[in-house]
Amino acid sequence: MSGNKLSNTLALPTSVSVRDEHRQDPLSVFASLREKFPGECFLLESVEGPEKTARYSFIGVDPISTFRSKGTMIVIDENAYRVPSAYDSLRGHFKSFDCGASDLAPFSGGMVGFIGYGMVSEFEGIQLPDGEDEIPDMYFVLPRHLVCIDHLDEKTYLISHGDLRELKEAFNTVREKEETGIVIRGGTPNTSQEEFESKVVEAKEMIMEGEIFQVVPSRSIDFEIHGDPLEMYRVLRSLNPSPYLFYLDFGETKLIGSSPEMLVRLKGTKLTTRPLAGTRPRDPDPEEDEKLKLDMLLDVKERAEHLMLVDLHRNDMGRVSRTGTVKVTELMNVEKFSHVQHIVSNIESELDDSFDAFDALKACFPAGTVTGAPKIRAMEIISDLEDERRGPYAGAAGYFDFNGNMDFGIVIRSIVLHGKRARLQAGAGIVHDSIPEKEYMETQHKMGALLLALMTKDMED
């Protein structure tokens, strides 16, 4: 089998039913449909703007095809192959499906999944830390049935590449999801505060020696969970509504995310990225919260770090954009989330005709906000500083659609599950004048909503 193209092309029929009704609880729809259609499934939502409500909820079930990879080994629908490039094979597999374009909703058919940070090994030749894990580097599914709930227009779209009647019947029998118990045990950090602060000092030494300007080391906490992880998503979407909310149930591997940060989006030929860099905690007192915001915006370190990363993202986009089209359309605004507030900028460009959505994602992967700058050397240092591979953390989760579009958020503020193990992870941007204790506390603030989502459930020592 070629790594770039599958020999056969499968034409996918598409049928649609539009309901002038509105299901208030996408979790109930998702929970009911995953029972009726076993296999990989997902729920994608997005909360943006001051109203903090989701415009769309996307639910996908009953996969037509699955794709996962580990190194140069790929598995397509349980058939394993050794290939030169797993990413080129993903592109080839996606393009082996022929499905007409649709403008019913922002996402009305395609492949949904994640690309783990470890893909930097293929993309940039980065040597990863020793030690393997069982989590795939990439995992994508093509759903047979898709439900799009438009909360603003109060419409529900039932989209099927199979028997639409089957989806209608399942949707008509949706029942309200009852809360179920989940037990969380442990809370084991892979790096103590002392160890993390020591790594900050080590990183600062390399910065002072001129090797890099910034690097983003991370630390993680492991838990053991018993029960339905969907309960954690329910709590997390309530505690920390974000632009990229996702629940990817891929069997043994599950991702639960409330990411505030876009990696990259392609809509038509318009390419967008939106780096977040600069962090302060939130305060329940509005006046104190505003002081924290101003302190962040006036902080020379935060401003310099943010502008450096804006330049890095501009350069990444320039690799696949038409000459002269890369523009910063917002510079250093502030976005507030449940536990933290960030400085954010927006960068847009026009994709060059010689590139596609897969090229655009690869050019921007991983985000400079989770590596540092210059990016290649920062990633090499991360491999030296961190004892374990990052897995999906700091990678990307999202979709490639049949219109040629894609939208991926960075896998941060997320819970990675494999079997009964749940892992939280967060990093901090280190520059020459970083204070080790403050950087450690930044990782704590970033994990705040995730820890609360876990602690809200039954907890055992």
N, C-alpha and C positions, 0 to 999 in steps of 0.2 A: 504493500500500500504506500502511496506517495504521501509525504508529510504535508504537501500543499493542497492536494485536491483528491476528493473521493471520486471514484469512477462513475457512480450513478447519481442522478439528480431526482429527487422525490418532489412531485408536485403536491402541494397541500391545499385542499379545498378549504374555503372559509365560509361559515354561515354565522349570521348575526341576528340576535333578537334584542330589541330595545324596550326597556320597561320604564314607564313613567311612574316610577316609585323609587323610594329611597330607603335603603337599609341603614339604620343608624349605627349598627354594630358590625363592622367588617370582621371582627374576631369570631362572631357567631357563624357568619357565612363561611369563613375559612375553616373553622373547626368542624363544621358539618360536612363540607366538601372533601376535606382530607380523609374523613371516615369512609365516604362513599367511593373515593378514588385513591387507593393505596399507591405508595411510591413517593418520589420526591415532589415537593410542593413549596410554594412561597407566598408571602404577603409583603407587598411593597406599599409604603405610604409616604407622604411628604407634608410637613407642616412648615409653612413659611408665612411671613408677614406678621403684623401686630395682632391680628385676630387669633393667631396660633391655632388654626383649625386646618384639617387636611382637606384639600380640594378633591384629590383622587385616592382611591384604594384599589390596588391591583392584586388579584388572587389567581394563582396558576396551579393547576392540578393535572394529574394523569399524564405523565411525560410521554411524548412520542419518541424522544431520544434524549440520552444523557451523555455527557462528555466530562471526563476527569483525567487529570494528569499528575504524575510525580516524576520529576526529572524529565528524561526523554521517553518514558513509558506513558502511553495514553490508553485509556479504556473507553471505547465507544459502545454503549449498549451491551456491556459485559464482554466485549471482544477486545483483547489487548494487543497493542502494537508497539514496537520500538521505532521511534521516528527521529529525524535530525532536529526538528523544532516542534515542540508541543504547541506553541502559540500559532505557528503557521498551520498546524493541523486543526486547531480550533477554528481558524478562519475558513479553512477548506471545508470543514464539516458544516459550519453555518451556511456557507454558500452552496452546499449540496441540496438545500431545501429551496424550492421555488414556490413563493407565496406572494400574491398580489399585495401592493401597498394599500394602506388604509389610513384615513385621517380621523377615525372615530374618536380617538383619545390619544393622549401623549404616548401611550404604549398599548398597542393592540395586536401584538404577536411578535415573537422572536425568542432569543435565548437569554435566560436570567441566571446569574451566578456570581462567583467571586474569583478574583485573581490574587493569590497570596503574595506577600512581600518577597518570598523566595524566588519569584520569577526574575528578580534582578540578576540571578545567576545566568539565565539564558539571555536576557536583554543586554546586560552590560558586562558579563563575565565576572561578576563579584563572587569571591569565595565566601561561602556561608559558614557560620560556626559549626564545629563538629557536632555529630549527633543527629539522628533522624527522628522524625515523628511520623505518625500515621495519617496526618491530615493532608489531603491532596493539595498540590500547588494551585490547581485550577479546578473548578467544578461548575458546570453549566447544565441547565435543563431547558428543553423545548416543550412547553405544556400543550397538551391537546385541547384543554378547556381553560378559558380565561374569563374572569369576571372583572369588569371595570365599574366601580361605583363612583359616580360624579356627585359629590356632596353639595356642590354649589347649585347645579342645574337640577338636582334631585332626579337623576336618571341612572339606570343600571344597564350596562351593556353585557350581554352574554355572547361570547365569541368562541366559536368552536372550529377546530380543524378536523373534527370527527362527526359524531352524531349529536347534533344540537338538541334533539329531543331528550337525550340522556342527560345533558347539562340542565335543561329546563326542569326536568323531573327532580333532579337533585336539588336545584335551587328552590323549587317550590316547597320542599320539605325541610328547609333550614329551620332549626330550632335555636332558641337562645342558649348561648354557652353558659354553663354554670361554672362558678369558680371552683377550682380543685386545689387540694393541698399540695405543697411542694416542700421538701425538707432540704435544707442546705447545711452541709457539714464542712468544718475546717475553715480555711482562710490562710493558706500558706504562701507567703511572699517568696519569690525566687531570689530576691535581692533585699537585704536588710537596708535600713536607712544609712547605716555606717558604710556599707559596701557601695550603695548608690552614690553617696557623697564623695567617696574615694574615686569613683569613676568620673565624677564631675571634675575633680581636681586633675585627674589624668587627662581628660579632654581639654581642660584649660591650658595645660602645659603644651599640648600639641598646637593649640590655637596661638599661644604666645610665640611658639617656634615658627609660625607662619605656614603650617601645613594646611590649615583650613580657616575659614571665618566662623563657622558655626557647625555644631553637630547635635543630633537629637537622640541621645540614649534613652532607653525605656526600661521599665520594670513591670513585673506582672504578679498577680495573686491568683492562686488556684483554689478552687472549691470542689466539693463533691455534691452532686444534686440527685435527688430522688423525687420523681413526679413529672408533670407535664411542663416543659420549659416555656410553653406558650404563656403560662402565668407570668413569667418574668418579663416577657415582651409586653403584656398587658399593663404591668406596673410601670415599666420603663417608658412607654409611650405617653403615660399620664404624667410621670415625674419630669420627663425631659423631652418634650415634643421638639422635633428637629426636622431639617429639610430632607434627611435621608433616614427614614425608619424602615427597617427590614427584618423579616423573620424568614430565613432560608432553612427549610427542613430537608436536608439531603441525607436522611438515614442516620448513620452513626455521627456524621458531622452536621452541626447546626450553627448558624450565625444569627445572633440577636443584636440588632444595631440601632443606635439613635445618633447617627453621625451628623455633626453640624457642617461638615465641609465637603464641598464638591471637589472631585479630582478633575474631571473634565466632562463636558457635555457637547454633543454635536447635534444640531437641529438644522437639517438641510445642509447648507455649507457654512453655517455660523458655528464657530468653535468658541467655547467659553470655559474659563477656569476662574476659581474664586478662592484665593489663598487666605487662610486665617492664621495669623501669627501675632502674638501679643495676648497675654491672658491676665485677667484679674478675677478673683472670686466675686460672687454676688453678695449683696447685703439686703436684708429685708427692709431696712429703713431707706426710703427713696433718696434722701439727702446724702446718706453715707454711700449708697450705691453710685450716685453721680460723682462723688469724690473719688471713688475707686476708678471710675471711667476716665476722669480727667487725669488722675495720676498715671494711668496706663498711656494715655495719648501724649502726655508730656514727658514720659520716660524716654530718655535718649537711647537707652539700650533697646527698648521695645521698638522704637521708631526705626532705628538702624537695622535691626533684625528683620522687621517687616519689609522695608524697602529692598533689602538684599534678596529676600525671597520673591518679591514681586518681579525683580529683574530675572531671577532664575526661571520663574514660570513664563515670563515673556520669551526667554531664550528657548525653552522647551517647545512652546507653541510655534515659534519661528521655524522650527525644523520641518513642519508640515503645512505651513500657512503660505498663502500668496504674499509675495514681497510687498512690504509697506502696509499690510493690513492689521498688524498686531497693535492694539490700542488699549490703554488703561482707561476704562470708562468710569470706575469709582476708585478713589484712593483714600485709604485709611478711615473708613467709616467704622462704627462699632455695632456689633450684633450681640444681643443678650440672650442667654439660655438659662436653664433652671439653676445651675450651680456656678457657672462661669460666664464671663463676657470676653469677647475677642475683638481685635482690630481686623477688619476685612477689606480687601480690595477686589475689584472685578476686572478681568482682562478678556478681551474678545478679539477674534480674527476671522478671516475667511480661509477655509480649508483649500489647499491647492488641489487642482483637478487630478493630479497624479497620485493622490493618497485617499484612503478610505477611513472608516471609523476605527478599524483595528490599528492602522498606522498612527492615528491621532492619539489613541489611548496609550500605545507603546511609547510614543514620544514624550508623554507627560508622566510616565510611570517610573518610580513612585513619586509622590508629591515631595517637593523640596521641604515642605513643612514637617515631614516625618523623617527627613534624612539630615538636612543641613546643606551647607554650600562651601566649596564646590561639591556638587552632588556625588560624583564618583568617589572622590577621596573620603567624603563623609560616610558613604556606605561601607567602604573598606574599614574605617575606624569603628563603625558600629559593629561589624563582624568581630573585631578584636575586643571591644568592650563588653558585648553581650555574650552570655554563656550558652544561650539557647536560640534556636531559630524562631523567627517571629510568627511563622504560620500565616494565617489570613490577616493578622494585625498589621496595619500600615499599608496594606494592599488596597484593593478596590472591590466594591460590590455594586452591581447594577445590571444593565441590559444592553444588548445589541438588538435593534428591531429590524423588521423587514422593509422599512422605509429607508434604511441606510443610516438611521440615527443611533445614538447611544447616549447613555447617561450613567455615570458612575460616581458614587460617593467614596470617600476614604474610610477604610475600616478602622475607625477610632470610636471611642465611647461605645464600645461593642463588647459583647460576651461571645467567646468562641467555645463551643461545646464539642467534645468528642467522647462518645460513650457517656459516662457519668461525670466526667471532668469538665468543669467550667473555668475558663481563664479570662481575667480582666487584665488589660495592659494599657499603659500610658507612658508618654515620653515628655521630655522637657528640652527646650532649645538652649544649648550652652554656648555662650560667647565669652570673650576674654575677661569680662568683669562680673561673670555670674557668681552668685553666692550659693554654695552647695546646699545649705539647708533650705533656702527659698526654692531651689529647683526641685528638691525632693517634695516639698509641700505642693508645688505646682502639679506634680503627678497625682498627689492625693486629691486635689481639687478636681482634676479632670476625671478621676474615677468616682467622684462623689455620688452622682446619680446612679451609677451602676451598682455601687456598694449598697445604696439605699434600696434599690430594686431587689437586691438579694436579701438584705436585712428585713425588708418588709414582710417577707415570707418567714415561715417557721425556721428557726436557726438553732443548730446544735453545736456545741463545742467539739 
